């Protein structure tokens, strides 16, 4: 175990360690989720741009 973990366990602050690990995990998941949402938004925007380009192509062809 790391020295920090050993010190926390010896002092009896196991609840603080658990809370820190939970908060770190929740924050990591939040950042990952926000990145996924940004990627999805970018892909959807590209899709809409392609549909608009097709609409302009068909409109000008008629």
Residue pairs with C-beta under 8 A, 6 or more apart in sequence:
1 9
5 17
8 14
8 16
8 17
9 17
